[in-house]
């Protein structure tokens, strides 16, 4: 009987946590300011957040919770989840645009590091003007802090990759 209860509770807890997984974004219409006078719009198809293992693509005006599994000194697995049920191992990423003043469009990336070690990652950006992937610099995030990256122009989407703990 004791074994049956343990197995039942294990299955129940696994089903609760697996219901929190959010591997794909729902399709939606993205519209942002491209520059001082033009808007940029596109249909974002239903698509995975992780385009490859540990390579996250995030679109402007998205906020995601990335739950991580740590093995030894590195991040072994990453997944987007619906709710932040495990804040001690969940990176919070918010990517927004401020276009209230069209002459000073700004795109912001806010990343919260929940770990007791410095978090590093690389980034590529895709803008409405260049329509090409270009690398951009990212400042490492010290333990248990958050970092704000700001660009003085419009960005449609970012790819965040090469996640490392130091």
Buried (B, 14 or more C-beta within 10 A) or exposed (E): EEEEEEEEEEEEEEEEEEEBEBEEBEEBEBEBBBBEEEEBEBEBEEBEBBEEEBBBBBBBBBEBBBBBEEEEEEBEEBBBBEEBEBEEBBBBBBBBBEBEEEEEBBBBBBBBBBBEBBBBBBBBBBBBEEEEEEEBEBEEBEEEEBBEBEBEBBBBBBBBBEBBBE
